[in-house]
Every structure is written in C-alpha cells, then in structure tokens.
Amino acid sequence: MKYIVADTQEKVQKGIEYLRKSPVLGLDVETEGLEVLRHNLVTVQIATPTHVVIMPATLDLSGL
C-alpha cells in the first residue's frame, strides 16, 4: 500500500484526480474525539486498492 500525504492544496487536487480514476474507494475520517457533534474533523483518508490519500480537513476538500 502506498500512502500519499496531501498536505498542500496542490497535492489535494492531484490526489482527487487520482482517486477519480478508481472504480472502488474506501473512506475513513479522524476527529478530535468520539462525539460526532462536538468534535472537529481532523483528517480524511480515501483509499483505492493500492493507494491511500491522507488529507487534513483544514484544506479545501470541496472537490471530493
């Protein structure tokens, strides 16, 4: 499994372009705590069968 840390807006856009080519995706998110309505989103991870793109929620992820 190859991990891609998309820690800039440019890398997020490239990661999104890559993810759109895959017919299968997996999604995982990390928050600051366990209570969904109280804790902030920290990262979004989206995986293909061979790659994981890790994106901080502080960047613009509207292209997802």
Secondary structure, 3 states (H helix, E strand, C coil): CEEEECCCHHHHHHHHHHHCCCCCCEEEEEECCCCCCCCCEEEEEEECCCEEEEEECCCCCCCC
